């Protein structure tokens, strides 16, 4: 079971991501600004490289949010303006044009960052919706008590192998009502969970084990009828060989089952009817004993 105590790692991951975004969209651009302006001081004329600062806010837009990009853009404009005041080459018109180009680049960068952030948000929302839909699909296909496939899940699994022969078995817990009456429904639920684990652990990976309803289970074994019946006999024998131990109690396991060949998906109703008929005949025979 997933509990709330398993959630904290997500905020730490988000914090690390935020720090990285600030570093790449603000920290690195500041370093780039400093390098460009130092190079401009070394070279002559002193404002030869100021125009290169137009690329800085665009770089910030790649990694940062619109706010981060705006901060970087403001720092870029401020640096270019101050540098022009203290180290200008006397060409006021050229400096004004440079500042205008940087301002335009900042506006474009903020817009680009906003567009990228919106697309990322849409992608994240789509991924979350897909994950949520998958969780719903899994929940719809599985029995919440035992974790086995439910009816719908079993039928969908059969459709994936519709044209290959299988052997179908309907398995019923004998006198399960007595278990609930004697030990209570919580113990009865745990009894079904333990039995489901035994059944699931006794079949091959490609075979199907499902909770068909109540205390009934469905086994679908891949293969022809004769060897499939042998597999079902073995699975039932293993599942009922030992009592189920719960809270210092030992509850015996008695199972009845009916078997029928399943040729195709369209043959399911006929196979279920045949298996049910065999199951109920076996249960009637047991009551006569």
VOBALUM-261180 format. One record per residue (C-alpha): residue in three letters; x, y, z. Coordinates in steps of 0.05 Angstrom, whole numbers, plus 32768, in hexadecimal, padded with zeros to 4 digits. Layout:
N
<rec res="ALA" u="X" v="Y" w="Z"/>
...
//
This chain:
289
<rec res="UNK" u="8000" v="8000" w="8000"/>
<rec res="UNK" u="8019" v="8045" w="7FEE"/>
<rec res="UNK" u="8018" v="8075" w="8029"/>
<rec res="UNK" u="8023" v="80BE" w="8032"/>
<rec res="UNK" u="8067" v="80B2" w="8051"/>
<rec res="UNK" u="8081" v="809F" w="800C"/>
<rec res="UNK" u="8073" v="80E4" w="7FEE"/>
<rec res="UNK" u="80AC" v="8111" w="800A"/>
<rec res="UNK" u="80E1" v="8101" w="7FD5"/>
<rec res="UNK" u="80B8" v="8127" w="7FA0"/>
<rec res="UNK" u="80C0" v="816D" w="7FC0"/>
<rec res="UNK" u="810B" v="8162" w="7FC7"/>
<rec res="UNK" u="810F" v="8150" w="7F7D"/>
<rec res="UNK" u="80E7" v="818D" w="7F6B"/>
<rec res="UNK" u="8115" v="81B9" w="7F96"/>
<rec res="UNK" u="8153" v="819D" w="7F73"/>
<rec res="UNK" u="8132" v="81AB" w="7F2F"/>
<rec res="UNK" u="8121" v="81F2" w="7F44"/>
<rec res="UNK" u="8169" v="81FF" w="7F5B"/>
<rec res="UNK" u="8183" v="81E5" w="7F19"/>
<rec res="UNK" u="8153" v="8211" w="7EF2"/>
<rec res="UNK" u="8169" v="824F" w="7F18"/>
<rec res="UNK" u="81B2" v="823D" w="7F0E"/>
<rec res="UNK" u="81AB" v="8232" w="7EC3"/>
<rec res="UNK" u="817B" v="826B" w="7EB4"/>
<rec res="UNK" u="8198" v="82A0" w="7EE3"/>
<rec res="UNK" u="81DB" v="828A" w="7EFF"/>
<rec res="UNK" u="81FC" v="8275" w="7EBE"/>
<rec res="UNK" u="81E2" v="82B2" w="7E97"/>
<rec res="UNK" u="8200" v="82E0" w="7ECC"/>
<rec res="UNK" u="8242" v="82BD" w="7EC2"/>
<rec res="UNK" u="823B" v="82C5" w="7E77"/>
<rec res="UNK" u="822C" v="830F" w="7E7F"/>
<rec res="UNK" u="826A" v="8318" w="7EA9"/>
<rec res="UNK" u="8295" v="82F4" w="7E76"/>
<rec res="UNK" u="827A" v="831D" w="7E3C"/>
<rec res="UNK" u="8284" v="8360" w="7E60"/>
<rec res="UNK" u="82CA" v="834D" w="7E78"/>
<rec res="UNK" u="82DC" v="833B" w="7E31"/>
<rec res="UNK" u="82BF" v="837D" w="7E1A"/>
<rec res="UNK" u="82EC" v="83A2" w="7E4B"/>
<rec res="UNK" u="8329" v="837D" w="7E32"/>
<rec res="UNK" u="8318" v="838A" w="7DE8"/>
<rec res="UNK" u="8310" v="83CD" w="7DC5"/>
<rec res="UNK" u="82E1" v="83EE" w="7DB8"/>
<rec res="UNK" u="82C6" v="83DE" w="7DFD"/>
<rec res="UNK" u="827E" v="83D1" w="7DE7"/>
<rec res="UNK" u="828F" v="83A1" w="7DAF"/>
<rec res="UNK" u="826F" v="8365" w="7DD1"/>
<rec res="UNK" u="8234" v="8384" w="7DF5"/>
<rec res="UNK" u="8206" v="836F" w="7DBC"/>
<rec res="UNK" u="8216" v="8326" w="7DCB"/>
<rec res="UNK" u="81EE" v="832F" w="7E0C"/>
<rec res="UNK" u="81AE" v="8327" w="7DE2"/>
<rec res="UNK" u="81BB" v="82DC" w="7DE4"/>
<rec res="UNK" u="81BC" v="82D8" w="7E30"/>
<rec res="UNK" u="8171" v="82DE" w="7E3E"/>
<rec res="UNK" u="8163" v="82AD" w="7E05"/>
<rec res="UNK" u="8192" v="827C" w="7E27"/>
<rec res="UNK" u="816C" v="8286" w="7E69"/>
<rec res="UNK" u="812A" v="8277" w="7E46"/>
<rec res="UNK" u="8142" v="8231" w="7E35"/>
<rec res="UNK" u="8145" v="821C" w="7E7F"/>
<rec res="UNK" u="811E" v="824E" w="7EA8"/>
<rec res="UNK" u="80D7" v="8265" w="7EB5"/>
<rec res="UNK" u="80BE" v="82A8" w="7E9A"/>
<rec res="UNK" u="80CE" v="82C7" w="7EDE"/>
<rec res="UNK" u="8115" v="82AC" w="7EDD"/>
<rec res="UNK" u="811E" v="82C3" w="7E95"/>
<rec res="UNK" u="8103" v="8308" w="7EA6"/>
<rec res="UNK" u="8135" v="830E" w="7EE0"/>
<rec res="UNK" u="816E" v="82FA" w="7EB2"/>
<rec res="UNK" u="8155" v="832B" w="7E7D"/>
<rec res="UNK" u="8152" v="8364" w="7EAF"/>
<rec res="UNK" u="8198" v="8355" w="7EC7"/>
<rec res="UNK" u="81B0" v="8352" w="7E7F"/>
<rec res="UNK" u="8191" v="8395" w="7E6E"/>
<rec res="UNK" u="81AB" v="83B5" w="7EAE"/>
<rec res="UNK" u="81F2" v="839A" w="7EA3"/>
<rec res="UNK" u="81F3" v="83B3" w="7E5B"/>
<rec res="UNK" u="81D8" v="83F8" w="7E6F"/>
<rec res="UNK" u="820A" v="8401" w="7EA9"/>
<rec res="UNK" u="8243" v="83E8" w="7E7E"/>
<rec res="UNK" u="8230" v="8419" w="7E48"/>
<rec res="UNK" u="8232" v="8452" w="7E7B"/>
<rec res="UNK" u="8276" v="8440" w="7E97"/>
<rec res="UNK" u="829A" v="8424" w="7E5B"/>
<rec res="UNK" u="8277" v="8441" w="7E1E"/>
<rec res="UNK" u="829D" v="844E" w="7DDE"/>
<rec res="UNK" u="8278" v="848F" w="7DD3"/>
<rec res="UNK" u="8245" v="8473" w="7DA2"/>
<rec res="UNK" u="8204" v="8481" w="7DC7"/>
<rec res="UNK" u="81D9" v="846C" w="7D8C"/>
<rec res="UNK" u="81FB" v="8429" w="7D87"/>
<rec res="UNK" u="81F3" v="841D" w="7DD1"/>
<rec res="UNK" u="81A9" v="842F" w="7DCD"/>
<rec res="UNK" u="81A0" v="83FD" w="7D94"/>
<rec res="UNK" u="81C4" v="83C8" w="7DBC"/>
<rec res="UNK" u="8196" v="83D3" w="7DF8"/>
<rec res="UNK" u="8159" v="83D1" w="7DCB"/>
<rec res="UNK" u="8171" v="838F" w="7DAD"/>
<rec res="UNK" u="817C" v="8372" w="7DF2"/>
<rec res="UNK" u="8136" v="8389" w="7E08"/>
<rec res="UNK" u="8117" v="8368" w="7DCB"/>
<rec res="UNK" u="813E" v="8329" w="7DDA"/>
<rec res="UNK" u="8125" v="832A" w="7E22"/>
<rec res="UNK" u="80DD" v="8330" w="7E0C"/>
<rec res="UNK" u="80E5" v="82F7" w="7DDA"/>
<rec res="UNK" u="8108" v="82CD" w="7E0F"/>
<rec res="UNK" u="80D0" v="82D8" w="7E42"/>
<rec res="UNK" u="809C" v="82C4" w="7E0E"/>
<rec res="UNK" u="80C4" v="8287" w="7DFB"/>
<rec res="UNK" u="80CC" v="8272" w="7E44"/>
<rec res="UNK" u="8081" v="827A" w="7E4E"/>
<rec res="UNK" u="8071" v="8251" w="7E10"/>
<rec res="UNK" u="80A2" v="821A" w="7E25"/>
<rec res="UNK" u="8087" v="8219" w="7E6C"/>
<rec res="UNK" u="803F" v="8214" w="7E52"/>
<rec res="UNK" u="8052" v="81DB" w="7E24"/>
<rec res="UNK" u="8076" v="81B7" w="7E5C"/>
<rec res="UNK" u="8039" v="81C1" w="7E89"/>
<rec res="UNK" u="800C" v="81A4" w="7E53"/>
<rec res="UNK" u="803B" v="8169" w="7E49"/>
<rec res="UNK" u="803E" v="815C" w="7E94"/>
<rec res="UNK" u="7FF2" v="8160" w="7E98"/>
<rec res="UNK" u="7FEC" v="812F" w="7E5F"/>
<rec res="UNK" u="801D" v="80FF" w="7E80"/>
<rec res="UNK" u="7FF8" v="8104" w="7EC3"/>
<rec res="UNK" u="7FB5" v="80F7" w="7EA0"/>
<rec res="UNK" u="7FD3" v="80BB" w="7E7C"/>
<rec res="UNK" u="7FEF" v="80A0" w="7EBD"/>
<rec res="UNK" u="7FAC" v="80AB" w="7EDF"/>
<rec res="UNK" u="7F87" v="8089" w="7EA7"/>
<rec res="UNK" u="7FB7" v="804E" w="7EAC"/>
<rec res="UNK" u="7FAC" v="8049" w="7EF7"/>
<rec res="UNK" u="7F61" v="8049" w="7EEB"/>
<rec res="UNK" u="7F69" v="8014" w="7EB6"/>
<rec res="UNK" u="7F91" v="7FE8" w="7EE5"/>
<rec res="UNK" u="7F5F" v="7FF3" w="7F1D"/>
<rec res="UNK" u="7F26" v="7FE1" w="7EED"/>
<rec res="UNK" u="7F4A" v="7FA1" w="7ED9"/>
<rec res="UNK" u="7F5F" v="7F88" w="7F1D"/>
<rec res="UNK" u="7F3C" v="7F70" w="7F5B"/>
<rec res="UNK" u="7F4D" v="7FA0" w="7F95"/>
<rec res="UNK" u="7F4C" v="7F69" w="7FCA"/>
<rec res="UNK" u="7F78" v="7F34" w="7FAB"/>
<rec res="UNK" u="7F9E" v="7F5B" w="7F76"/>
<rec res="UNK" u="7F89" v="7F27" w="7F42"/>
<rec res="UNK" u="7F67" v="7F39" w="7F01"/>
<rec res="UNK" u="7F1C" v="7F43" w="7F07"/>
<rec res="UNK" u="7EEA" v="7F2B" w="7ED3"/>
<rec res="UNK" u="7EF7" v="7F66" w="7EA5"/>
<rec res="UNK" u="7F42" v="7F5D" w="7EAC"/>
<rec res="UNK" u="7F3E" v="7F13" w="7E9E"/>
<rec res="UNK" u="7F14" v="7F1D" w="7E60"/>
<rec res="UNK" u="7F44" v="7F52" w="7E46"/>
<rec res="UNK" u="7F7F" v="7F24" w="7E53"/>
<rec res="UNK" u="7F5B" v="7EEC" w="7E2D"/>
<rec res="UNK" u="7F50" v="7F1A" w="7DF2"/>
<rec res="UNK" u="7F9B" v="7F21" w="7DEA"/>
<rec res="UNK" u="7F9F" v="7ED7" w="7DDD"/>
<rec res="UNK" u="7F5B" v="7ECD" w="7DBF"/>
<rec res="UNK" u="7F6D" v="7E99" w="7D8A"/>
<rec res="UNK" u="7F99" v="7E6B" w="7DB3"/>
<rec res="UNK" u="7F7D" v="7E2F" w="7DD9"/>
<rec res="UNK" u="7F75" v="7E34" w="7E24"/>
<rec res="UNK" u="7F58" v="7E0C" w="7E5D"/>
<rec res="UNK" u="7F28" v="7E33" w="7E8A"/>
<rec res="UNK" u="7F1A" v="7E20" w="7ED2"/>
<rec res="UNK" u="7EE8" v="7E3F" w="7F02"/>
<rec res="UNK" u="7F00" v="7E35" w="7F4A"/>
<rec res="UNK" u="7ED2" v="7E3B" w="7F86"/>
<rec res="UNK" u="7EE5" v="7E3D" w="7FD1"/>
<rec res="UNK" u="7EBC" v="7E08" w="7FF4"/>
<rec res="UNK" u="7E95" v="7E21" w="8030"/>
<rec res="UNK" u="7EB5" v="7E66" w="802D"/>
<rec res="UNK" u="7E78" v="7E82" w="8051"/>
<rec res="UNK" u="7E8B" v="7E57" w="808D"/>
<rec res="UNK" u="7ED0" v="7E78" w="808E"/>
<rec res="UNK" u="7EAF" v="7EBD" w="8092"/>
<rec res="UNK" u="7E7E" v="7EA6" w="80C6"/>
<rec res="UNK" u="7EB2" v="7E85" w="80F2"/>
<rec res="UNK" u="7EEB" v="7EB8" w="80ED"/>
<rec res="UNK" u="7ECC" v="7EF8" w="80D3"/>
<rec res="UNK" u="7ECF" v="7F1B" w="8090"/>
<rec res="UNK" u="7F14" v="7F3A" w="809A"/>
<rec res="UNK" u="7F32" v="7EF4" w="80A2"/>
<rec res="UNK" u="7F07" v="7EDE" w="8067"/>
<rec res="UNK" u="7F26" v="7F15" w="803D"/>
<rec res="UNK" u="7F6C" v="7F01" w="8051"/>
<rec res="UNK" u="7F5B" v="7EB9" w="8043"/>
<rec res="UNK" u="7F48" v="7ECC" w="7FFB"/>
<rec res="UNK" u="7F87" v="7EF5" w="7FF4"/>
<rec res="UNK" u="7FB2" v="7EBA" w="800B"/>
<rec res="UNK" u="7F8E" v="7E8B" w="7FDC"/>
<rec res="UNK" u="7F95" v="7EBB" w="7FA2"/>
<rec res="UNK" u="7FE0" v="7EBD" w="7FAF"/>
<rec res="UNK" u="7FE4" v="7E72" w="7FAE"/>
<rec res="UNK" u="7FBE" v="7E6D" w="7F6C"/>
<rec res="UNK" u="7FE7" v="7EA4" w="7F4C"/>
<rec res="UNK" u="8028" v="7E85" w="7F63"/>
<rec res="UNK" u="8016" v="7E41" w="7F46"/>
<rec res="UNK" u="800B" v="7E55" w="7EFD"/>
<rec res="UNK" u="8039" v="7E6A" w="7EC5"/>
<rec res="UNK" u="8043" v="7EB4" w="7EB3"/>
<rec res="UNK" u="8018" v="7EAF" w="7E75"/>
<rec res="UNK" u="7FDD" v="7E8F" w="7E99"/>
<rec res="UNK" u="7FA3" v="7EB7" w="7EB6"/>
<rec res="UNK" u="7F8C" v="7EB7" w="7EFE"/>
<rec res="UNK" u="7F50" v="7EE3" w="7F0E"/>
<rec res="UNK" u="7F1E" v="7EEE" w="7F46"/>
<rec res="UNK" u="7EDD" v="7EDF" w="7F22"/>
<rec res="UNK" u="7EB1" v="7EF6" w="7F5B"/>
<rec res="UNK" u="7EA7" v="7EE9" w="7FA5"/>
<rec res="UNK" u="7ECE" v="7EAA" w="7FB6"/>
<rec res="UNK" u="7ED3" v="7E93" w="7F6D"/>
<rec res="UNK" u="7F14" v="7E96" w="7F45"/>
<rec res="UNK" u="7F22" v="7E8C" w="7EFC"/>
<rec res="UNK" u="7F5F" v="7E67" w="7EE1"/>
<rec res="UNK" u="7F6F" v="7E6A" w="7E97"/>
<rec res="UNK" u="7FA8" v="7E3C" w="7E84"/>
<rec res="UNK" u="7FC9" v="7E41" w="7E40"/>
<rec res="UNK" u="7FC8" v="7E00" w="7E18"/>
<rec res="UNK" u="7F9C" v="7DC6" w="7E03"/>
<rec res="UNK" u="7F68" v="7DA6" w="7E30"/>
<rec res="UNK" u="7F8C" v="7D67" w="7E48"/>
<rec res="UNK" u="7FCD" v="7D87" w="7E60"/>
<rec res="UNK" u="7FA5" v="7DC4" w="7E78"/>
<rec res="UNK" u="7F7B" v="7D99" w="7EA6"/>
<rec res="UNK" u="7FBA" v="7D7B" w="7EC3"/>
<rec res="UNK" u="7FD4" v="7DC1" w="7ED2"/>
<rec res="UNK" u="7F92" v="7DD5" w="7EF3"/>
<rec res="UNK" u="7F93" v="7D96" w="7F1E"/>
<rec res="UNK" u="7FDA" v="7DA7" w="7F34"/>
<rec res="UNK" u="7FC9" v="7DF0" w="7F43"/>
<rec res="UNK" u="7F8C" v="7DDD" w="7F6D"/>
<rec res="UNK" u="7FB3" v="7DA7" w="7F92"/>
<rec res="UNK" u="7FEB" v="7DD9" w="7FA3"/>
<rec res="UNK" u="7FBA" v="7E0F" w="7FB8"/>
<rec res="UNK" u="7F93" v="7DE1" w="7FE7"/>
<rec res="UNK" u="7FCD" v="7DB5" w="8001"/>
<rec res="UNK" u="7FD9" v="7DDE" w="8040"/>
<rec res="UNK" u="7FA9" v="7E05" w="806D"/>
<rec res="UNK" u="7FAF" v="7E50" w="806C"/>
<rec res="UNK" u="7FCD" v="7E6B" w="80AD"/>
<rec res="UNK" u="7FB0" v="7EAE" w="80C4"/>
<rec res="UNK" u="7FB9" v="7ECC" w="8109"/>
<rec res="UNK" u="7FCC" v="7E8A" w="812A"/>
<rec res="UNK" u="7F91" v="7E69" w="8107"/>
<rec res="UNK" u="7F97" v="7E31" w="80D5"/>
<rec res="UNK" u="7F5E" v="7E31" w="80A2"/>
<rec res="UNK" u="7F5A" v="7DF6" w="8073"/>
<rec res="UNK" u="7F52" v="7E02" w="8028"/>
<rec res="UNK" u="7F1E" v="7DDB" w="8001"/>
<rec res="UNK" u="7F13" v="7DEC" w="7FB7"/>
<rec res="UNK" u="7EE4" v="7DD4" w="7F82"/>
<rec res="UNK" u="7EEE" v="7DE2" w="7F39"/>
<rec res="UNK" u="7ED2" v="7DD6" w="7EF4"/>
<rec res="UNK" u="7EFB" v="7DD5" w="7EB4"/>
<rec res="UNK" u="7EEB" v="7DE1" w="7E6B"/>
<rec res="UNK" u="7F13" v="7DEC" w="7E2B"/>
<rec res="UNK" u="7F14" v="7E33" w="7E11"/>
<rec res="UNK" u="7F22" v="7E37" w="7DC7"/>
<rec res="UNK" u="7F18" v="7E82" w="7DBA"/>
<rec res="UNK" u="7EFE" v="7EC1" w="7DDA"/>
<rec res="UNK" u="7EBA" v="7EB6" w="7DBB"/>
<rec res="UNK" u="7EB8" v="7E72" w="7DDD"/>
<rec res="UNK" u="7EBC" v="7E90" w="7E23"/>
<rec res="UNK" u="7E72" v="7E8C" w="7E35"/>
<rec res="UNK" u="7E6E" v="7E43" w="7E20"/>
<rec res="UNK" u="7EAD" v="7E32" w="7E47"/>
<rec res="UNK" u="7E95" v="7E56" w="7E86"/>
<rec res="UNK" u="7E52" v="7E32" w="7E83"/>
<rec res="UNK" u="7E74" v="7DEE" w="7E7B"/>
<rec res="UNK" u="7EA6" v="7DFC" w="7EB3"/>
<rec res="UNK" u="7E6F" v="7E15" w="7EE1"/>
<rec res="UNK" u="7E46" v="7DD6" w="7ED4"/>
<rec res="UNK" u="7E81" v="7DAA" w="7EE6"/>
<rec res="UNK" u="7E90" v="7DD4" w="7F24"/>
<rec res="UNK" u="7E4A" v="7DD0" w="7F3F"/>
<rec res="UNK" u="7E47" v="7D85" w="7F31"/>
<rec res="UNK" u="7E87" v="7D7C" w="7F5A"/>
<rec res="UNK" u="7E6B" v="7DA6" w="7F93"/>
<rec res="UNK" u="7E2A" v="7D7D" w="7F93"/>
<rec res="UNK" u="7E54" v="7D3D" w="7F95"/>
<rec res="UNK" u="7E7B" v="7D58" w="7FD1"/>
<rec res="UNK" u="7E3B" v="7D68" w="7FF7"/>
<rec res="UNK" u="7E23" v="7D21" w="7FEC"/>
<rec res="UNK" u="7E62" v="7D04" w="800A"/>
//
